[in-house]
Amino acid sequence: MKTSVVRSSSIIIFLFLSIIVEAQDLNVYNFIGKHSIDVVKKYGKPVFRDKSNPNMDCMFYKSKTKVLVFVSNAKGVYQAEATAVFRSKRSAKKTLDKIIKKSLSKNYTPDTLS
């Protein structure tokens, strides 16, 4: 009995936290035009940072369900990419629809959606 209660509670907490994270971190387009320091303030120290080209700063973030990539220069972030894993097709479609509507309302144009 105790094991099933703990297991059920764990599943509910996991689902709740994954929904919160899913909604927050995929709006990477909000950082286009901002400086890389703003990205670091939001997401913390990147897992990998490539500054081998003096004109580019590439930052990579990774979690169990997401990979975020930001590319910037002296003027600010000019490319942002988010790759996410979803539990269901419905969840993925709902999230992508929200992102597309928000980005279009801010006059961003997506170049790749898959």
Backbone bond lengths (Angstrom), bond angles and torsions (degrees), N, CA, C in turn:
res aa  C-N    CA-C-N  psi(-1)  N-CA   C-N-CA  omega(-1)  CA-C   N-CA-C  phi
1 M - - - 1.451 - - 1.537 110.82 -
2 K 1.334 114.94 -48.13 1.458 119.44 -178.91 1.533 111.09 -62.21
3 T 1.318 117.07 -39.49 1.465 121.68 179.51 1.517 111.43 -63.22
4 S 1.318 117.39 -41.83 1.465 120.10 -179.14 1.530 111.58 -68.53
5 V 1.315 117.76 -34.37 1.469 121.12 177.72 1.532 109.70 -67.36
6 V 1.329 116.41 -44.25 1.462 120.87 178.85 1.524 110.09 -63.90
7 R 1.317 117.08 -44.00 1.460 121.32 179.75 1.529 110.86 -62.96
8 S 1.326 117.07 -45.34 1.473 120.80 179.49 1.517 111.08 -63.39
9 S 1.328 116.39 -42.38 1.465 120.09 178.91 1.525 110.83 -63.34
10 S 1.322 116.55 -40.79 1.464 120.64 179.43 1.518 111.30 -62.69
11 I 1.315 116.72 -42.81 1.463 120.84 179.99 1.519 110.56 -63.92
12 I 1.311 117.56 -44.07 1.472 121.53 -179.78 1.529 110.48 -63.44
13 I 1.323 116.90 -44.58 1.468 120.40 178.64 1.523 110.57 -63.04
14 F 1.338 117.44 -43.87 1.455 121.23 178.63 1.532 111.00 -59.36
15 L 1.317 117.07 -46.83 1.464 120.35 -179.59 1.524 111.09 -62.95
16 F 1.314 117.11 -42.38 1.457 121.01 -180.00 1.525 110.79 -62.83
17 L 1.334 116.84 -47.37 1.458 119.96 -179.57 1.520 112.28 -66.46
18 S 1.320 117.81 -37.30 1.466 119.13 -179.64 1.522 111.15 -68.38
19 I 1.303 118.36 -33.10 1.469 121.22 176.94 1.524 110.27 -66.58
20 I 1.333 117.48 -41.85 1.460 121.36 178.68 1.526 110.44 -63.06
21 V 1.307 117.27 -48.16 1.465 121.68 -178.71 1.517 110.59 -64.21
22 E 1.305 116.83 -41.50 1.460 121.69 -179.33 1.521 110.93 -57.86
23 A 1.293 117.56 -40.85 1.455 121.16 -176.96 1.519 112.58 -73.65
24 Q 1.323 117.78 -31.52 1.456 120.36 -173.66 1.516 114.51 -81.99
25 D 1.306 118.39 -46.60 1.452 121.17 -162.54 1.512 116.56 -91.04
26 L 1.302 119.39 -1.93 1.455 118.90 -177.63 1.526 113.19 -94.82
27 N 1.296 118.32 -2.19 1.462 121.19 178.81 1.524 110.58 -89.29
28 V 1.328 116.12 50.76 1.465 121.16 -175.84 1.524 112.50 -66.33
29 Y 1.318 117.23 -20.80 1.466 120.07 179.88 1.523 111.52 -62.20
30 N 1.330 117.32 -19.18 1.472 120.50 178.04 1.530 112.17 -62.85
31 F 1.321 117.63 -18.63 1.454 120.97 -178.15 1.524 113.36 -91.84
32 I 1.320 118.06 -5.05 1.462 119.84 178.33 1.531 108.47 -64.97
33 G 1.329 115.01 128.34 1.459 120.81 -177.45 1.519 113.57 92.60
34 K 1.329 117.92 -15.86 1.459 121.12 177.53 1.525 109.12 -91.07
35 H 1.316 116.32 165.71 1.459 120.96 -178.48 1.528 110.85 -83.22
36 S 1.328 115.36 156.59 1.461 120.39 -178.02 1.522 112.08 -60.86
37 I 1.312 118.13 -26.98 1.469 120.74 177.33 1.528 111.04 -62.25
38 D 1.342 116.98 -31.48 1.464 120.55 177.17 1.525 111.05 -67.09
39 V 1.323 116.42 -36.53 1.471 121.08 177.32 1.526 109.38 -65.17
40 V 1.327 116.03 -44.55 1.466 120.49 -179.83 1.531 110.65 -64.39
41 K 1.323 117.45 -38.03 1.466 120.33 177.10 1.521 111.18 -60.87
42 K 1.322 116.98 -38.54 1.464 121.80 -177.62 1.530 112.30 -77.47
43 Y 1.332 117.47 -48.43 1.462 121.32 -171.07 1.528 114.35 -104.78
44 G 1.333 117.69 -9.70 1.452 120.19 -179.12 1.514 111.58 87.45
45 K 1.314 115.04 -166.63 1.463 121.17 -178.78 1.525 109.47 -67.17
46 P 1.338 117.62 129.76 1.467 119.81 179.76 1.529 111.83 -67.80
47 V 1.324 115.66 154.66 1.461 121.43 175.97 1.526 109.58 -64.96
48 F 1.323 115.84 -38.15 1.463 121.39 178.37 1.520 108.14 -145.02
49 R 1.315 115.62 140.53 1.469 120.33 178.39 1.511 108.19 -134.73
50 D 1.316 116.41 125.09 1.458 122.05 -178.02 1.522 109.28 -110.91
51 K 1.331 115.82 113.98 1.465 121.75 176.72 1.528 110.15 -119.94
52 S 1.338 116.39 27.90 1.464 120.48 -177.52 1.526 112.10 -65.39
53 N 1.328 117.23 -28.56 1.459 121.72 174.82 1.528 106.88 -98.41
54 P 1.327 119.11 120.25 1.469 120.47 -176.95 1.528 114.25 -61.67
55 N 1.326 117.30 -18.42 1.461 120.86 179.95 1.528 113.21 -93.24
56 M 1.335 116.74 -1.92 1.473 120.08 -177.23 1.519 110.96 -136.10
57 D 1.311 114.72 144.54 1.465 122.05 173.58 1.530 106.39 -127.89
58 C 1.323 117.47 111.83 1.463 122.24 -178.88 1.526 108.86 -106.90
59 M 1.316 116.56 124.67 1.463 121.54 179.75 1.515 109.68 -119.31
60 F 1.334 115.63 135.25 1.457 122.13 -177.36 1.522 109.68 -122.50
61 Y 1.331 115.60 132.05 1.458 122.60 176.27 1.523 107.83 -123.09
62 K 1.324 116.87 142.98 1.459 119.50 -178.44 1.525 110.37 -143.57
63 S 1.332 115.00 135.89 1.464 121.69 171.33 1.528 106.99 -129.84
64 K 1.316 117.42 -172.97 1.466 120.18 -179.50 1.524 112.39 -64.55
65 T 1.326 117.47 -30.41 1.467 120.32 -175.46 1.525 114.22 -116.63
66 K 1.345 117.99 -4.27 1.462 119.12 -174.53 1.521 112.44 -141.57
67 V 1.324 114.46 149.71 1.460 122.81 168.56 1.525 106.09 -129.23
68 L 1.322 116.54 125.99 1.463 121.93 179.08 1.526 108.35 -117.76
69 V 1.324 116.25 136.67 1.461 121.96 179.74 1.524 108.22 -131.00
70 F 1.329 115.54 132.83 1.459 121.35 177.39 1.519 108.27 -128.12
71 V 1.326 117.24 132.03 1.457 122.62 177.50 1.523 106.89 -120.33
72 S 1.324 115.45 128.31 1.466 119.07 -178.10 1.518 111.00 -138.21
73 N 1.320 114.61 165.71 1.457 122.16 173.09 1.526 106.71 -131.90
74 A 1.315 118.30 -164.13 1.466 121.13 -177.63 1.528 112.39 -62.84
75 K 1.331 117.32 -27.76 1.467 121.19 -179.25 1.521 112.56 -80.38
76 G 1.329 117.99 -23.33 1.459 121.19 -179.95 1.519 112.09 138.60
77 V 1.318 115.68 -173.84 1.461 122.18 -179.68 1.521 108.39 -69.85
78 Y 1.325 116.35 128.99 1.459 119.73 177.64 1.523 112.84 -119.98
79 Q 1.326 117.22 -7.49 1.461 120.38 175.16 1.518 108.57 -144.60
80 A 1.328 115.63 134.60 1.458 121.48 177.60 1.518 108.30 -138.08
81 E 1.315 115.84 136.76 1.461 120.13 -177.35 1.518 109.37 -137.39
82 A 1.321 116.04 138.68 1.464 121.49 175.53 1.522 108.27 -129.30
83 T 1.307 115.89 130.43 1.455 122.48 173.99 1.518 106.62 -118.92
84 A 1.327 116.85 126.67 1.464 120.16 -175.93 1.522 111.00 -132.42
85 V 1.314 114.69 152.12 1.461 122.22 175.15 1.522 106.99 -108.39
86 F 1.319 116.68 129.56 1.456 121.73 -178.74 1.519 110.87 -113.29
87 R 1.313 115.85 155.74 1.459 121.23 179.80 1.521 112.59 -77.38
88 S 1.335 116.48 -24.05 1.462 118.92 -178.17 1.523 110.05 -149.34
89 K 1.308 114.85 159.22 1.463 120.64 177.50 1.529 110.06 -64.11
90 R 1.305 116.33 -38.24 1.471 121.45 -179.66 1.535 110.78 -62.44
91 S 1.319 116.19 -44.29 1.459 121.16 179.04 1.526 111.11 -63.02
92 A 1.311 116.73 -42.82 1.467 121.29 178.95 1.522 110.98 -63.66
93 K 1.311 116.97 -45.82 1.467 121.04 -178.99 1.524 111.11 -63.03
94 K 1.318 116.51 -43.28 1.467 120.98 179.80 1.530 111.00 -61.08
95 T 1.328 116.72 -44.87 1.459 121.04 -179.86 1.525 111.55 -66.74
96 L 1.327 116.67 -44.68 1.472 119.64 179.01 1.520 112.01 -63.63
97 D 1.323 117.48 -40.15 1.468 120.23 177.66 1.527 111.06 -59.92
98 K 1.335 117.21 -41.81 1.470 120.83 178.42 1.526 111.07 -63.89
99 I 1.330 115.78 -44.48 1.462 119.94 -178.90 1.524 110.97 -63.64
100 I 1.309 117.13 -43.93 1.466 120.74 -179.43 1.524 110.56 -63.69
101 K 1.331 117.43 -44.99 1.472 120.23 179.28 1.521 111.61 -61.34
102 K 1.341 116.51 -44.53 1.466 119.77 179.93 1.525 111.66 -64.89
103 S 1.332 116.26 -44.46 1.466 118.60 -177.38 1.525 111.63 -67.43
104 L 1.318 117.49 -38.15 1.465 119.83 177.70 1.524 111.42 -67.66
105 S 1.343 117.33 -34.71 1.463 119.88 178.02 1.527 111.77 -67.21
106 K 1.336 116.39 -21.31 1.466 120.87 177.34 1.519 111.63 -99.91
107 N 1.342 116.90 13.06 1.464 124.03 177.98 1.522 114.63 65.68
108 Y 1.338 117.51 25.26 1.458 120.36 171.20 1.518 108.57 -84.88
109 T 1.311 115.16 147.68 1.465 120.41 177.87 1.520 109.13 -117.52
110 P 1.339 118.11 117.37 1.458 118.60 178.12 1.518 110.53 -73.17
111 D 1.338 115.90 142.01 1.467 118.56 177.24 1.520 111.57 -101.41
112 T 1.343 117.63 -20.83 1.463 121.01 179.85 1.519 109.56 -149.36
113 L 1.305 115.67 128.29 1.461 121.92 172.94 1.514 107.90 -135.58
114 S 1.308 116.47 127.72 1.460 118.39 177.28 1.517 109.59 -146.82
